[in-house]
Amino acid sequence: MCKVESAREAIRRMERNAMRVLLVEDDRMIGDAVQTALRDASHAVDWVHDGAAALSAAASQSYDVMLLDLGLPRQDGFAVLRQLRQQGSALPLLIVTARDAVEDRIGGLDLGADDYLVKPFEMGELLARMRAVVRRKAGNANPVMSNGALFLDPSTREVTADGIATRLSAREFSLLHALLLRPGAILSRQELEDRIYGWNEEVESNAVEFLIHSIRKKLGAASIKNVRGLGWMVSKQD
């Protein structure tokens, strides 16, 4: 199982790149520890316990990355991975398993996994591998995100505007990260809430407006634009 104490320490030590994560793990103790650690790291997490549920969730919801165990009920991890790739899914996928045989590693990577991590593991390493997998899939080795005016660094959870670096809260970071993934695109309230909250997390009333107001106070009113009736965006600059 993962090391919960070291997970907490790793999260305090290194800041996070907010993602929506599909966790596929049938062991309740491991799943609970990983889900808690990921949420502490500002990620929105949906946790399912078998292969069939994993395929259903992946088909109905957009995720940044899947963490996939291999020894699953109903459909094992290899079957899930094979079906996803046969369907043309490019979802970044990290196998997280106790199986350490070279044949299993080769089989998982050849089926289309983006990385393979053996249990027990340090949460700091899992978080780093998740970020690396997502960056590679996006064709971007540089972790700093920008629209030309704002520069968001996941390693420090700081945003730089006009040469001034400002630290963001976990929720502020998650929201701005979602907007900077697609500069110039309008994201609705629902889309932003989906990026910030997992299935079992209560969505606070007016949370999006509150966070945007807070970010604007730190970065200026023009940092996030409201498109009346549609949502919010950050401008795409040359």
Rosetta silent file (secondary structure, phi, psi, omega in degrees, C-alpha in Angstrom):
SEQUENCE: MCKVESAREAIRRMERNAMRVLLVEDDRMIGDAVQTALRDASHAVDWVHDGAAALSAAASQSYDVMLLDLGLPRQDGFAVLRQLRQQGSALPLLIVTARDAVEDRIGGLDLGADDYLVKPFEMGELLARMRAVVRRKAGNANPVMSNGALFLDPSTREVTADGIATRLSAREFSLLHALLLRPGAILSRQELEDRIYGWNEEVESNAVEFLIHSIRKKLGAASIKNVRGLGWMVSKQD
SCORE:     score description
SCORE:     0.000 S_00000001
   1 L     0.000  160.456 -178.296    0.000    0.000    0.000 S_00000001
   2 L   -73.122  159.449 -175.408    1.128    3.591   -0.448 S_00000001
   3 L   -92.188  103.717 -172.585    2.855    5.387    2.397 S_00000001
   4 H   -64.923  -43.041 -178.190    0.313    7.798    3.821 S_00000001
   5 H   -61.284  -46.089  179.920    2.725    9.644    6.097 S_00000001
   6 H   -68.145  -26.810  176.558    5.204   10.248    3.288 S_00000001
   7 H   -62.376  -46.929  179.809    2.291   11.260    1.044 S_00000001
   8 H   -61.144  -43.693 -178.674    1.397   14.114    3.392 S_00000001
   9 H   -64.234  -40.343 -179.187    5.009   15.159    3.634 S_00000001
  10 H   -65.206  -38.245 -178.800    5.442   15.068   -0.146 S_00000001
  11 H   -67.847  -37.866  176.331    2.362   17.188   -0.692 S_00000001
  12 H   -67.470  -30.936 -174.756    3.604   19.818    1.732 S_00000001
  13 H   -78.124  -32.911 -174.804    6.992   19.715    0.031 S_00000001
  14 L  -132.990  137.024 -176.696    5.857   20.124   -3.565 S_00000001
  15 L   -86.072  176.593 -159.690    2.933   22.028   -5.013 S_00000001
  16 L  -127.906  156.162  177.140    0.514   20.683   -7.535 S_00000001
  17 L  -106.931  104.670 -169.018   -0.816   20.766  -11.041 S_00000001
  18 L   -64.626  131.428 -179.507   -4.614   20.483  -10.675 S_00000001
  19 L  -139.169  163.606  166.861   -6.239   17.694  -12.696 S_00000001
  20 E   -99.678  120.798 -169.944   -9.429   15.672  -12.838 S_00000001
  21 E  -115.580  135.086  170.073   -8.330   12.125  -12.024 S_00000001
  22 E  -101.642  110.550  179.071  -10.077    8.790  -12.513 S_00000001
  23 E   -96.271  121.912 -179.165   -8.776    6.443   -9.815 S_00000001
  24 E  -116.354  100.748 -173.005   -9.422    2.752  -10.525 S_00000001
  25 L  -152.486  125.556 -177.739   -8.555    0.749   -7.414 S_00000001
  26 L   -91.858  -15.825  177.815  -10.435   -2.096   -5.700 S_00000001
  27 L   -79.532  116.636 -173.199   -8.440   -2.089   -2.452 S_00000001
  28 H   -64.138  -39.990 -177.135  -10.416    0.189   -0.117 S_00000001
  29 H   -67.635  -46.369  178.926   -7.490    1.104    2.108 S_00000001
  30 H   -65.818  -45.392 -178.645   -5.158    2.003   -0.751 S_00000001
  31 H   -60.063  -42.336  179.847   -7.910    3.769   -2.679 S_00000001
  32 H   -64.675  -41.640  179.929   -8.913    5.865    0.305 S_00000001
  33 H   -65.278  -43.846 -179.089   -5.299    6.869    0.995 S_00000001
  34 H   -68.409  -43.288  178.948   -4.616    7.806   -2.623 S_00000001
  35 H   -59.451  -45.028  179.604   -7.910    9.671   -3.019 S_00000001
  36 H   -61.886  -44.928 -178.970   -7.248   11.698    0.137 S_00000001
  37 H   -64.844  -40.123  179.415   -3.695   12.523   -0.930 S_00000001
  38 H   -65.947  -41.664  178.020   -4.782   13.562   -4.432 S_00000001
  39 H   -65.792  -37.509  175.592   -7.508   15.824   -3.061 S_00000001
  40 H   -62.064  -26.299  179.638   -4.989   17.350   -0.663 S_00000001
  41 L   -90.940   16.128  174.040   -2.931   18.079   -3.775 S_00000001
  42 L    79.833    7.716  179.712   -5.838   20.088   -5.299 S_00000001
  43 L   -87.097  146.722  169.405   -6.960   17.384   -7.739 S_00000001
  44 E   -87.784  128.041 -171.731  -10.610   16.458   -8.361 S_00000001
  45 E  -124.673  130.106  168.788  -10.874   12.677   -7.960 S_00000001
  46 E  -112.644  126.943 -173.897  -13.504   10.161   -9.046 S_00000001
  47 E  -115.226  123.229  173.654  -12.870    6.685   -7.584 S_00000001
  48 E  -121.072  161.624 -167.295  -14.278    3.466   -9.048 S_00000001
  49 L  -116.465    0.182  179.225  -13.589   -0.070   -7.876 S_00000001
  50 L  -149.582  167.222 -174.992  -13.764   -2.352  -10.919 S_00000001
  51 H   -65.687  -38.778 -179.922  -12.906   -2.458  -14.592 S_00000001
  52 H   -64.000  -41.760  178.564  -16.446   -2.158  -15.921 S_00000001
  53 H   -66.063  -33.305  178.166  -17.062    0.968  -13.845 S_00000001
  54 H   -63.326  -45.445  179.837  -13.765    2.414  -15.105 S_00000001
  55 H   -65.076  -39.792  179.010  -14.835    2.052  -18.729 S_00000001
  56 H   -64.404  -44.335 -179.941  -18.248    3.550  -17.977 S_00000001
  57 H   -64.622  -43.284 -178.974  -16.727    6.543  -16.175 S_00000001
  58 H   -64.083  -28.487  179.922  -14.164    7.156  -18.920 S_00000001
  59 H   -80.626  -22.304 -173.030  -16.945    7.140  -21.514 S_00000001
  60 H  -106.150  -12.627 -174.542  -19.159    9.600  -19.637 S_00000001
  61 L  -138.788  146.883  177.067  -16.677   12.090  -18.177 S_00000001
  62 L   -89.365  129.057 -179.426  -13.563   13.892  -19.394 S_00000001
  63 L  -124.070  154.684  174.641  -10.427   13.190  -17.346 S_00000001
  64 L   -84.334  -31.606 -177.886   -6.867   14.453  -17.415 S_00000001
  65 E  -160.186  148.406  173.366   -5.400   11.132  -16.300 S_00000001
  66 E  -112.819  134.183  171.331   -6.427    7.623  -15.206 S_00000001
  67 E  -105.046  113.406 -166.289   -4.652    5.733  -12.412 S_00000001
  68 E  -118.459  117.687  170.442   -5.300    2.081  -13.191 S_00000001
  69 L   -77.664  158.013 -179.986   -4.737   -0.960  -10.975 S_00000001
  70 L   -95.861  -40.144 -177.054   -4.357   -4.289  -12.788 S_00000001
  71 L   -84.266   78.313 -174.746   -5.951   -6.770  -10.372 S_00000001
  72 L  -112.438  150.008  171.232   -9.554   -5.596  -10.692 S_00000001
  73 L   -74.149  162.688  177.253  -12.902   -7.432  -10.438 S_00000001
  74 L    69.117  -56.324  173.268  -15.271   -7.771  -13.411 S_00000001
  75 L  -143.147  127.857 -177.862  -12.580   -6.674  -15.918 S_00000001
  76 L   -75.562  170.923 -174.536   -8.881   -6.583  -15.104 S_00000001
  77 H   -61.335  -38.423  178.783   -6.689   -3.589  -15.805 S_00000001
  78 H   -61.826  -41.196  178.790   -5.155   -5.025  -18.967 S_00000001
  79 H   -64.732  -40.638  177.698   -8.640   -5.563  -20.439 S_00000001
  80 H   -61.877  -48.652 -179.584   -9.639   -2.001  -19.537 S_00000001
  81 H   -60.698  -45.119 -179.361   -6.481   -0.586  -21.121 S_00000001
  82 H   -60.617  -44.424 -178.047   -6.883   -2.700  -24.245 S_00000001
  83 H   -67.166  -40.877  178.824  -10.507   -1.640  -24.729 S_00000001
  84 H   -59.582  -47.355 -177.403   -9.762    2.060  -24.192 S_00000001
  85 H   -70.919  -34.175  176.180   -6.991    2.073  -26.777 S_00000001
  86 H   -65.727  -29.720  177.640   -9.021    0.001  -29.257 S_00000001
  87 L   -80.330   -3.070  178.827  -11.765    2.618  -28.947 S_00000001
  88 L    87.935   10.335 -179.901   -9.247    5.298  -29.861 S_00000001
  89 L   -69.399  131.429  176.055   -9.047    6.881  -26.403 S_00000001
  90 L  -104.508   17.133 -179.039   -5.913    8.961  -25.873 S_00000001
  91 L   -54.734  123.326  175.415   -6.602    9.430  -22.154 S_00000001
  92 L   -56.206  132.556 -171.268   -3.264    9.654  -20.311 S_00000001
  93 E  -138.910  126.507  179.700   -3.024    6.460  -18.287 S_00000001
  94 E  -117.667  116.636  175.479   -0.685    5.428  -15.514 S_00000001
  95 E   -75.366  129.473  177.978   -0.729    1.820  -14.307 S_00000001
  96 E  -126.647  107.980 -168.338   -0.361    1.640  -10.521 S_00000001
  97 E  -150.039  161.909  174.008   -0.019   -1.975   -9.391 S_00000001
  98 L   -84.974   -9.920 -178.645    1.749   -4.432   -7.110 S_00000001
  99 L   -74.908  114.226 -175.881    2.749   -6.526  -10.123 S_00000001
 100 L  -110.269    7.810  179.932    6.463   -5.923  -10.568 S_00000001
 101 L   -67.058  141.614  179.585    7.310   -8.607  -13.153 S_00000001
 102 H   -58.307  -37.421 -179.050    9.113   -7.308  -16.223 S_00000001
 103 H   -62.263  -38.411  178.498    6.587   -9.128  -18.427 S_00000001
 104 H   -67.319  -41.897  178.834    3.716   -7.187  -16.840 S_00000001
 105 H   -61.441  -47.128 -179.840    5.517   -3.863  -17.321 S_00000001
 106 H   -62.432  -43.942 -179.329    6.250   -4.646  -20.951 S_00000001
 107 H   -61.478  -44.198 -179.704    2.679   -5.844  -21.519 S_00000001
 108 H   -64.554  -44.663 -179.628    1.142   -2.721  -20.001 S_00000001
 109 H   -67.796  -38.581  179.148    3.360   -0.313  -21.916 S_00000001
 110 H   -68.157  -27.280  177.615    2.881   -2.218  -25.186 S_00000001
 111 H   -77.896  -12.127  176.004   -0.906   -2.056  -24.721 S_00000001
 112 L   120.792    7.362  174.516   -0.707    1.745  -24.543 S_00000001
 113 L   -66.265  147.161 -179.594   -0.074    2.716  -20.912 S_00000001
 114 L   -89.003  -20.101  177.617    1.883    5.946  -20.624 S_00000001
 115 E  -163.771  166.839 -174.464    3.733    4.917  -17.470 S_00000001
 116 E  -142.512  120.202 -177.815    3.943    2.069  -14.950 S_00000001
 117 E  -124.494  130.339 -176.345    4.402    2.509  -11.186 S_00000001
 118 E   -96.946  134.920  173.716    4.826   -0.389   -8.757 S_00000001
 119 L   -76.935  147.263   -4.249    3.319   -0.414   -5.256 S_00000001
 120 L   -75.706  154.311 -176.910    4.380    0.555   -2.626 S_00000001
 121 L  -139.661  163.458  173.313    5.210    4.038   -3.879 S_00000001
 122 L   -89.284  136.920  179.962    5.787    7.544   -2.606 S_00000001
 123 H   -62.015  -33.138  177.734    2.954    9.963   -3.337 S_00000001
 124 H   -58.613  -39.770  178.683    5.483   12.571   -4.436 S_00000001
 125 H   -69.662  -41.411  177.750    6.628   10.254   -7.211 S_00000001
 126 H   -59.497  -45.694  179.876    3.064    9.463   -8.271 S_00000001
 127 H   -61.210  -42.577 -179.919    2.236   13.179   -8.496 S_00000001
 128 H   -65.632  -41.071  178.805    5.376   13.879  -10.524 S_00000001
 129 H   -66.244  -37.737  176.545    4.669   10.999  -12.909 S_00000001
 130 H   -60.235  -47.169  179.999    1.085   12.207  -13.380 S_00000001
 131 H   -61.929  -42.378 -178.551    2.296   15.679  -14.316 S_00000001
 132 H   -64.979  -42.034  179.484    4.912   14.289  -16.690 S_00000001
 133 H   -61.770  -45.938 -178.841    2.416   11.986  -18.439 S_00000001
 134 H   -65.347  -40.265  178.232   -0.094   14.803  -18.959 S_00000001
 135 H   -63.624  -43.521 -179.544    2.610   17.157  -20.263 S_00000001
 136 H   -62.405  -42.566  179.780    3.889   14.568  -22.718 S_00000001
 137 H   -62.764  -33.480 -179.789    0.380   13.870  -24.019 S_00000001
 138 L   -82.618   -3.098 -179.097   -0.132   17.604  -24.520 S_00000001
 139 L    70.754   29.725 -176.606    3.180   17.819  -26.410 S_00000001
 140 L  -136.344  110.529  179.612    4.569   20.225  -23.842 S_00000001
 141 L   -82.204  -13.528 -177.879    7.623   19.421  -21.715 S_00000001
 142 L   -89.145  119.635 -177.646    7.480   22.814  -20.019 S_00000001
 143 L   -72.291  -17.401 -178.270    5.287   22.745  -16.888 S_00000001
 144 L   -75.959  128.200 -179.758    4.736   26.537  -16.892 S_00000001
 145 E  -103.416  144.403 -177.817    1.404   27.484  -18.490 S_00000001
 146 E  -154.691  151.034  169.366    0.803   30.871  -20.082 S_00000001
 147 L  -109.873   10.602 -178.342   -1.537   32.893  -22.254 S_00000001
 148 L   101.399  -21.671  179.005    1.174   35.473  -22.887 S_00000001
 149 L  -117.927  -35.024  178.072    0.199   37.692  -19.964 S_00000001
 150 E  -110.744  139.063 -179.956   -0.175   35.227  -17.092 S_00000001
 151 E  -126.733  110.862 -174.358    2.448   32.596  -16.271 S_00000001
 152 E  -105.194  121.327 -177.742    1.291   29.785  -13.986 S_00000001
 153 E  -109.208  107.418 -178.914    3.939   27.538  -12.442 S_00000001
 154 L   -63.631  -24.806 -177.913    2.533   24.298  -10.939 S_00000001
 155 L   -69.701  -23.226  179.131    5.790   23.595   -9.101 S_00000001
 156 L  -120.427   -9.737 -174.344    5.256   26.657   -6.885 S_00000001
 157 L    56.811   38.511  177.480    1.522   27.329   -7.414 S_00000001
 158 E  -113.986  146.052  174.019    2.475   30.892   -8.285 S_00000001
 159 E  -117.738  135.758 -179.925    1.183   33.041  -11.116 S_00000001
 160 E  -110.268  127.316  177.257    3.301   35.847  -12.551 S_00000001
 161 E  -137.017  129.463 -178.232    1.677   38.923  -14.092 S_00000001
 162 L    54.656   36.614  176.294    3.554   42.096  -15.042 S_00000001
 163 L    79.031    2.369 -178.183    6.674   40.630  -13.493 S_00000001
 164 E  -110.329  124.736  179.851    5.060   40.124  -10.070 S_00000001
 165 E   -90.084  134.104 -178.404    4.679   36.594   -8.676 S_00000001
 166 E  -129.955  133.594  178.667    1.565   35.865   -6.611 S_00000001
 167 E   -83.934  136.455  179.438    0.762   32.722   -4.656 S_00000001
 168 L  -107.142  153.465  170.954   -2.688   31.188   -5.220 S_00000001
 169 L   -71.872  169.620 -179.246   -4.825   29.059   -2.949 S_00000001
 170 H   -59.287  -45.594 -178.986   -5.512   25.460   -4.007 S_00000001
 171 H   -69.564  -40.911  177.289   -8.967   26.284   -5.403 S_00000001
 172 H   -60.004  -43.246  179.231   -7.769   29.463   -7.117 S_00000001
 173 H   -61.004  -45.848 -179.144   -4.980   27.478   -8.723 S_00000001
 174 H   -58.423  -43.702 -177.841   -7.388   24.777   -9.954 S_00000001
 175 H   -68.066  -47.357 -178.953   -9.681   27.337  -11.569 S_00000001
 176 H   -66.752  -35.378  176.319   -6.938   29.376  -13.255 S_00000001
 177 H   -59.559  -44.162  179.739   -5.234   26.187  -14.402 S_00000001
 178 H   -60.817  -41.929 -179.676   -8.460   25.086  -16.122 S_00000001
 179 H   -68.963  -38.841 -177.293   -8.749   28.408  -17.942 S_00000001
 180 H   -76.131  -13.158  172.531   -5.085   28.461  -18.995 S_00000001
 181 L   -63.641  -29.698 -176.689   -5.386   25.009  -20.517 S_00000001
 182 L  -139.077   71.793  178.845   -7.424   26.664  -23.293 S_00000001
 183 L   -57.595  136.005 -179.388   -6.697   30.398  -23.569 S_00000001
 184 L    90.773  -13.980  179.320   -9.420   32.138  -25.563 S_00000001
 185 L   -92.774  142.500  179.334  -11.979   29.381  -24.864 S_00000001
 186 L   -90.512  126.788  176.458  -15.056   30.115  -22.752 S_00000001
 187 E  -109.850  131.145 -179.598  -15.651   27.722  -19.864 S_00000001
 188 L   -76.517  170.856  176.003  -19.085   27.518  -18.274 S_00000001
 189 H   -57.112  -45.246 -178.406  -19.792   27.333  -14.549 S_00000001
 190 H   -61.993  -42.307  179.696  -20.384   23.585  -14.861 S_00000001
 191 H   -63.161  -40.679  178.828  -17.109   23.029  -16.703 S_00000001
 192 H   -69.357  -40.556  177.307  -15.180   24.939  -14.057 S_00000001
 193 H   -62.486  -37.696  178.729  -16.937   23.125  -11.213 S_00000001
 194 H   -62.542  -30.786 -179.924  -16.083   19.814  -12.897 S_00000001
 195 H   -77.984  -25.690 -172.468  -12.428   20.804  -12.824 S_00000001
 196 H   -96.940  -32.518 -172.916  -12.478   21.804   -9.173 S_00000001
 197 L  -118.596  143.995  171.747  -14.728   19.190   -7.527 S_00000001
 198 L   -88.367 -177.943 -176.480  -14.895   15.389   -7.615 S_00000001
 199 L   -57.564  -44.404 -171.227  -18.079   13.281   -7.460 S_00000001
 200 L   -97.047   11.281  178.486  -18.382   13.173   -3.683 S_00000001
 201 L   -98.404  134.862 -179.994  -17.365   16.742   -2.936 S_00000001
 202 L   -73.551  129.694  177.921  -20.042   19.294   -2.154 S_00000001
 203 L   -83.684  118.037 -177.745  -20.092   22.219   -4.585 S_00000001
 204 L   -71.798  146.189  179.904  -20.199   25.399   -2.563 S_00000001
 205 L   -62.633  130.425  178.006  -22.756   28.062   -3.508 S_00000001
 206 L    57.786   27.838 -177.462  -21.295   30.713   -5.830 S_00000001
 207 H   -62.327  -42.064 -177.767  -17.872   29.069   -5.487 S_00000001
 208 H   -63.271  -47.100  179.332  -16.806   29.939   -9.033 S_00000001
 209 H   -61.372  -40.704  179.988  -17.734   33.607   -8.693 S_00000001
 210 H   -62.157  -45.207 -179.404  -15.997   33.808   -5.324 S_00000001
 211 H   -66.007  -41.025  178.851  -12.784   32.297   -6.685 S_00000001
 212 H   -64.352  -41.848  177.062  -12.780   34.526   -9.760 S_00000001
 213 H   -59.762  -41.777 -179.349  -13.313   37.593   -7.586 S_00000001
 214 H   -66.037  -42.085  178.592  -10.405   36.496   -5.395 S_00000001
 215 H   -65.538  -41.838  178.858   -8.091   35.922   -8.378 S_00000001
 216 H   -62.511  -36.440  178.003   -9.008   39.289   -9.878 S_00000001
 217 H   -62.408  -33.429 -179.241   -8.169   41.006   -6.587 S_00000001
 218 H   -83.411  -35.263 -170.506   -4.695   39.474   -6.800 S_00000001
 219 H  -113.483  -10.749 -176.768   -4.040   39.822  -10.541 S_00000001
 220 L   109.563  151.599 -175.007   -6.290   42.625  -11.741 S_00000001
 221 H   -62.972  -27.638 -176.228   -9.823   42.817  -13.109 S_00000001
 222 H   -84.102   -2.835 -175.220   -8.708   42.018  -16.673 S_00000001
 223 H   -66.303  -36.848  177.101   -7.042   38.727  -15.740 S_00000001
 224 L  -128.826  127.743 -177.018  -10.277   36.740  -16.182 S_00000001
 225 E  -103.319  139.848  175.572  -13.031   37.937  -18.479 S_00000001
 226 E   -94.886  131.301  174.251  -16.732   37.242  -18.083 S_00000001
 227 E  -109.098  103.828 -168.771  -18.740   36.452  -21.210 S_00000001
 228 L   -52.107  127.711  177.893  -22.279   37.204  -20.119 S_00000001
 229 L    82.832   -8.394 -175.680  -24.539   34.185  -20.144 S_00000001
 230 L  -118.717  -46.580 -178.695  -21.778   31.816  -21.229 S_00000001
 231 E   154.496 -143.868 -174.491  -18.939   31.722  -18.722 S_00000001
 232 E  -134.389  160.645 -179.151  -15.386   32.926  -18.236 S_00000001
 233 E  -156.475  161.088  165.074  -12.115   32.965  -20.156 S_00000001
 234 L  -110.025  140.513 -175.948   -8.532   34.202  -20.161 S_00000001
 235 L   -67.868  146.378  174.042   -7.526   36.040  -23.306 S_00000001
 236 L   -92.704  115.663 -173.990   -5.232   34.408  -25.809 S_00000001
 237 L  -106.396  153.902  178.482   -2.356   36.837  -26.416 S_00000001
 238 L   -75.663    0.000    0.000    0.246   36.892  -29.163 S_00000001
